[in-house]
Every structure is written in structure tokens, then in C-alpha cells.
Amino acid sequence: MATQVPHIEPTHVLVLGGLDDPERDALVSCHTAVLAALDHATSVDVYLDADHIAGVSLGSLADIGEAFDLVADGQYRGEIPEGAAHLAQLLDVRQFEEIAAVEGIVLRRADIPFLVYRPDDRLVELDASRTDDAVEDIQRETGDYPVGLFEATPIVQWRADGREYALDPPAVTVDDAAFSLSNLASVTLDRERRRIHLAWDATERGFLSRLAARFRPSRPTTLAFEDDPAFERIAQEFESVGETLGVLSGDGIDRF
């Protein structure tokens, strides 16, 4: 059995926004974030899924196998900076399918994981407590794309209609249900009516997903508030997130 990609307690998470080309720009954004943090690493682990290797062209995967040390089943480790060029070559692809065999990439500092990238989930998580200036480096290098490296902590929380809501990157949560901010299509603020309108790209796919959706809150599409202070406090945060992700709509906006 292949070694499992480790989990970290992230302080920050990369959220993908309104990308012009969802496949290409997501790929470039994630890979840019990983490479931007590479100067803070002393080693990098590449976790390969043997079940997928047979279906892809080995290419740079073969280079990883030769240049990196086999630490455990499916886990290869390269020292930094020696292995940096091999990692950059591995990430120089045009489609996620080209790295389908990569389960995860983990940057380590003094053998402690501080960044975990899971290509299949388009997910980059960072523990900034282990590094200096990694947050600033990632934000700078990904600045040309509508993505955000947000703190993985609730930005704002409130209660309405008997439910608990939170803007909690990488998601908007309603009670125990989480809806990925990467699926936001637009954020529209209506100050006159004290409303925040959210439009979503994704729909529930597959029988099990649709079945699960029947037993949890639906995606929030209109957030209504009874007083101005509550609306202004929460709307300012959604406005900031919407701007960062490139999904803030100009229709109906009354800016603060």
C-alpha cells in the first residue's frame, strides 16, 4: 500500500476564483503557489499513485524516480535546492491529466511538512507558522490570477433563520455544510435592501452527491440582514473576497 500524503493544520489555503480557463489557470495558479514557496523548503516529497502510473506517459515522473530517493512505497524525496529543477519540470504541464499519477506534493522544512498540494483536489494548503514570508511570496507570484491565499479561519460568522453561517475559507458554511468558494460565480451586494447575492458555478454531480444534498442545507444564494450594522460588517468581507477572486459583480453594488 502506498504511503499516505500527510495532513497539516493549515494556516492558509489557496482558493481559485473566476479563472478565464478553469483547467489551465487552475493548474498554473496551484503550481505557481507551490514553486513560490520552494525557497522555504529543505526537501520535497512527491507521492505517486501506482494505479495511475500505467496510464500516463512517464516523462518527468521517471526523472523523479531517478533523481529522488525512495523513502517509502510511492513516496520519493528530493533535497532542496538540488531537486528544485526536477520538481519544476514535473509541474511544467498543460493538463491535470498529465500529473494524474501524483497524489500529492509536500514541501518540508527540517523534515516538517509546511505545504501540501493535492492535484486531484486542486488544493494547496500552507502552514505559515513553519516559514518566514512564504505567504507574501505566494501572494506575489500568484497575483496575476484571480486567486486568493486566505487564512484558514472564519473571516466572519453570523446567525440567521435558525442557522449558523460563516465565511470560512476555503468555503462558505451553513451549519455543518461547506460550499467551496472556488465554485462562486459572482458576488453582488445590494445595500439598499441589505442583501448579498451569491451565484454558484457547480451543480451536484452523481447520485450520491445529489442524495447527500437532499439532507443538508442548499447553497446560499441570498443572504438577508435585518439591520445595517450586521449587513455592512458581513458585506465588506464578501466584497473583499469577491474582489480577490475576480467574481465581484457590478450589478446592484453600492460600495462602502
Secondary structure, 3 states (H helix, E strand, C coil): CCCCCCCCCCCEEEEECCCCCHHHHHHHHHHHHHHHCHHHCCEEEEEECHHHHCCCCCCHHHHHHHHCEEEECCEEEEECCCCHHHHHHHCCCCCHHHHCCEEEEEEEECCEEEEEEEHHHCEEEECHHHCCCHHHHHHHHCCCCCEEEEECCCCEEEEECCEEEEEECCEEEECCEEEEHHHEEEEEEECCCCEEEEEECCCCCCHHHHHHHCCCCCCCCEEECCCHHHHHHHHHHHHHHHHHHCCECCCCCCCC
